[in-house]
Amino acid sequence: MAPNGSHYGALKLGEELEVPTRKGYGRLLLAACASVALTAVVFVATSTPTAESTVRMSVVNKDVPGSATMKAPDCRCAAGQSCSPTAEADGMHYCAIIPTDSGCEDPDGDGRCGCVGINNKLWSERPAYLAAGGNAACTDASGAWSATGDCKAACEFVFGRYDCWSFPCFNGGFCIDGVDTYTCHCPFGYDGATCENDIDECMLEDSDTDDDGNNDEYAVCDVNAMCSNSEGAYSCACNSGWQGDGYRENDVLSYSYPKWITRPDPIADPDFIQACEDIDDCLRGMCRNGATCINLEGIENGYECECSFGPTGLRAWVGHDCETNVDECDENEPKHDCDPHATCVDSPGAFSCSCNEHWQSTDTNGVNKNGRMSGVGQSISGCYDWPDRKSVV
């Protein structure tokens, strides 16, 4: 467990301890297996044939460089259980635990609450548990908790001198003791021998770093989002004209999405937008007077309107939103097809032709031409001379 104030794992350093060594012995190796929450003090005394030495563990009553805030309470080995002397496939030693024994506050907000082991991981993050699909049993057939279940936490297994008491790992890094050495397991966003380096996730790009033909490194934000790096983290925000949370869509990154954001279940909230998608400005209904809207992808307020046509096949409206009527009857720029013996009458989006006095719109066959010219080259009249009629006595 990472140090936090005056705690290291389950060990509370409340007083200064002196451990004298015995003379006449060669180097003493003490193999100590301690759960993160075990209360046993883990130490090793070393000696020489001619001198007496001590291991001193001073009180830690304030934060020191490398101290970390715990993400969950320490796990404790269940009653009657102890750390396995044999490492599992991932190189860690484990003991069976009751996951809710130290509280269940779900500090990460990932739905997996409980306690953490020496590797600063929740019991539900154990490789064997994940390999079982996250549904490994913690109980026996009767429903009671059982040590044979798969609820286990990583233990500290120490050979020789314990090298982590100096809190060598920075930025919340977790110290794992080795043989006269230690290893820092860095939290998300940091790397380096002592987790001293902030990783600039915004520099990552989709790339094939091992030249096997498949990408093995990915940008953390959507291609249409802006990435901002911060200490141990990053943020994504969709560019103008796009909407969504800006982060990479699920199942692309190894961690899917960072723990500091929340993504609802797609079935429970189908309207939630992962990554970034274009804002369809046509849904705002800005085009008027029967115009057709064309969305412009990735452009803020990006849309165009194709205005509707009038009786002659020309645009009857103009303007960005087709808000202005075209006066086809404008004498300076006429756009109508009225007969020379007709008067053009404009109306919103259209016009009409009214044959002048003594003229009619019906031809000799009784077809109403509505005062408009027609035919090839508008060779057919739209108005006809009113036939003179003699009075019958």
N, C-alpha and C positions, 0 to 999 in steps of 0.2 A: 504494500500500500504506500502511496506517496506520502511524504511528510506534510503535516499541516499544523503549523504552530508547534505545540509541545507534544505532538503525537507522531509516531512512525508506525503505520499499520495499527495493530492493536496495542502496541507498546507505548505506554505513557512514561516519559522520562521524568520522574518526579524528584529524583535525587541523584547525587553523584555516586557512582559505583566504582569500587576498586576491586579488581580481581587479581590477587597475587598468584604468581606461578610457582611451580615446585622446582627446586634445584635438582640437578643430576639427571634430568630427562632431556631427551632430544625434543624436537618440535612436536607439539601436540596438535593433532587435527581433530577438531570437534565437528562432527556432522550433525547439524541441527536442522530439523524440519519444523517450520513454524507456519501455521496459517496466518493470513493477513490479520485476523482478529484474535489469534492466540495470545494469551497474556504472558507466555514464557519469554524471558529475556534470552536473546541469542547472542552469544559472544564466543570468542576464542582467545585463549591465553597462549602466548608463545614464550619460550624461555631459552636460555643458554646455560651451559654447565656452570658458568661462573657468576651470573648476574640474575637478579630478580627484577621482573618487569611487570607492569600493570597495564590493563586496558581501561582507560578513563572515559566515561560517558557523562558529559556535563548536562546540566539542566538546560533545556531549550524553552525559553519562556517568551520568545518573540519570533516573528518571521525572519528567516535567514535566506540568503540567495539560494535559489533552487527549491525553496519550499513550495508546496502545491496545495491547492484546494481540492479536497476529495470530492468525487462526483457522486458518491453513495457511501453508506456506512460499510465498515469492514465486515467481511464474512467471518464466521466462527465455525470451526469444525463441529459437527453435530456430536452429541454425547456418545462416547464410545468409539468415535472415529478419529483417525489420525492421518497425517500426510503420507501418501504412498512413497516408499523408498525408491520406487521404480518410475522413471520418467515416461510419459506417454509420447506419442509420435511427434508432438510439437515441442518436445524437450522440457515440458513443464511437469511438476509434481502437483497432484490434486488431493483434496480431501472432500468427503461428502458433507454437504451443508444443508441447512434449512433456509431457503432463500429469503424468506420474510422475517427471519429471526432478528435482524437488526433494523427492521423498519421497511416500509414499502412506500416510498414517496415519489418514485419515478422522476428523479431529478433531471434526466435527459429529455423527458417528454416523448420517449420513443415507445411507450407502452410496455417496456420491460423494467419492472421495478425490482428492488432487492438490494443485495450487497455485492461488493466487489472483492476480488482476490488480489494477490500480491502484484499481478500484472496490470492492475487498475482497470480490469475488465469485469463487466457483470457476468454472473454465472451463465446467463443466456447467450453470452458471446463466446463461450468455450467452443473450439472447433468441432468437437464430437457432438455437441448439442446442435450446432448449426448444420452439421452433416446429416443429422437426423431430421432435418426439415423444420427445426424449431418447435417440434412437438414431442420431444423426448419426455418420458414420464418422470415425475418426481415422487410418485406415490406407488404403492403396491396395489394388488388386485382389490383390496378392501377399501381403497381410497385414502388410507392413512399414509403419512409420509414414510418413506423407506430409504435406507442408506443404499439400497440397490438401484435407486433411480439415478437419473443423469443430472442432478443438481449438485454441481461440484465447483469449488473455487480453487484457484491456483495458490500453491504454497511457496514459501521461501525455503529452499534447500541449500544449506550452507556447508561448504568445505573450507576448512582453514579460517584465516582471518576474515572478519566481516567488514567489508569495504564500503558500505553504503551509509555509515553513520555521519559522514561529513556533508550529506545532502548535495551530492555533486551534480545532480541533474537539474537543469534550469527549465523555466517555462512550463512547469507542471510535468516534466519528464519523470519517469518512474525508474527507480534504481533496482537492478537485479544483481545480486552479489555473485562473484565468480571466485576462482582460485587466485588470490592476491590481485584481483581486479574487479571491475564491475562493468555492467552494461546499462546504458540508459535507453529505455523504451520511450520514444518521444510521442507526445500527444499529437493530435491532428494539427497540421499547420507548422510543425517545427521539424528540423533535422539537425545533424551534427553529432559529434561524439557525446556531448553533454546537452543536446537539444538547445543549443545556443542560437541557432539560425532560424529566422522566420522564413518560411517558404512563400514565395510570391506566386500564388496559384494563378494569378492573372497572366503569367508568362507562359503557361502551358497551352499547347496547341494539339489538335488531333494529329498524331504522328506515329510512325512505325519505327520505334527506336532500335529494334533488334533485327530489322530487315527480313522479317519472316512473311511479309505480305499482308499483315494484319496490324491495324492500329493497336498500340498498347498504352498509349498516353493520349489524354483527351483534354480539350478545353473545358473549364468548369462552368462557364456560362454559355447560354445559347448564342449562336452566331449573330443574332440580331439584338444582343444585349451588351451593356457596358459593364465591365468588371472593375471592382475597386478592392484593392488588397488592404488588409489590416493585420495587426499582430495576431497570428495564429488563426486567421479566418479570412473571409472575403465576402463580398456582396455583389449581387447581380441586379441590374435594372434594365428593363427593355427600352430600346431606343424609341424615339418619337415615331409614331405611326404603328407601333407594335404594342401588344398587351400580353400580360402573363406575369409569372413570378421571376422570369429572367434566368433562372438556374437551369442546368442541363436536365433534360427529361429523364425520367426514371429508367434504371437498368442500363445506363451507359457508363457511368462512373462506378468504380468498385464499391463505393458507399452509397450509391444511388443518388442521394441528396444530403447536404449537410444537416447536422442535428439542430442547428439554430433556426431552421425554417420548418414550417408545418405544411404538409400536403395531405388533404383529405382523401379518403377512398374515392376513386372515380365513380363508383356506383352510388355512393352516398351523396356526392356533390359533383354531378356531371358537368356543371358550369365552370368548375375551377379550371384554370388554364395553366398547365405546366409550361416551362420554357417561355417562348414568345411566339405569338401568332399575329398575323396582320390584322389591324383594325379595319373592318369593312365599313368605310364611311358612308356607303350607300344605304346602310341600315338606318341612317339618320333621316332619310327622306328629304334631302335638300333640293333635288331636282324638281322642277315645277312644270305645270301645264302639259302633262303627258310625256315629258322627256324621259329618255332612257339613261340610267346612271351607270357609269363605268368606274369601278374601284381601282385606285392606283396603289399597288402594294408597297408597304413600307414608307409611305409619305404621309406626314401629318396633315390632316384635313385633305387627304388625297382622293379626289374624285373628279370626274368630268361628266358633263351632261350633254347628251345628244338630243337636241331639240326636235320636237315633232314637226312634221311637214304640213303645209297648207294645201289648198285645192289645186295649185299648179305644180306641186311637187317640190317647191322651194320651202326653206325653213320658215315656219310661221312665227317662231319665237327666237330671240337672241338673248345674250347675256350669259354669265357663268352658270347660273341656275335656270336659264331659259325663262327669265322673269319678265322680259320685255316683248310686247307684241310688235310684230312687223306690220307696218301699214302698207299693204299691197297697193292701195289706191293713191299713194303719194304721187302727185303730178310730176315731181322732179325725178323720182326713181320708181316708176310704176312697175309692179310685179304681178299684175293681173292679166287676164285674157278676155276682158269684156269687149263686146262688139263696139265698133266706133259709134254706133247709134244707141249705146247703152251708157248708163251712169254707174260707176263703181262705188259700192258702199262697204266700207271696212267694218270689221267686227273682230273681237278677240280671237286670234288664231285662224282667221278666215276672212272671206269677203264675199260679196254677192253682186250680181249685175242686174240692173233694172232697165229694160228697154225704154227709150225715150217716148214722148208722146207721138202718136201716129205710127208707132212701131210695136210689133208683137214678137214674143219669143217662140211662138209655135210656127213650125215650117208648114209647107203645103201638104205634108203627109200627116200632120197632126202631132209631130214630135216636138216636145217642149225643149228648147235648147238653153233655156234659162239665161239668155242674153250673153252666153259665152261662145267665143270662137272655138272651132274644133277642126279636126282633119289635119292632113299633112300641111305643114306651113301655115296652120290656122286659116285654111282656105274656105272653110264652111262658116257661113254667117251664124250669128247667135240671135240676131234680131231681123225681122222681116217687115217690109212696108205693109201698113194696114190697108187692105183692099178697099177701094172706093165703092160705095154701094149707091145705086140709084133708087130713088123712092118710087114705089109702085102706087099708082092712083087707082 
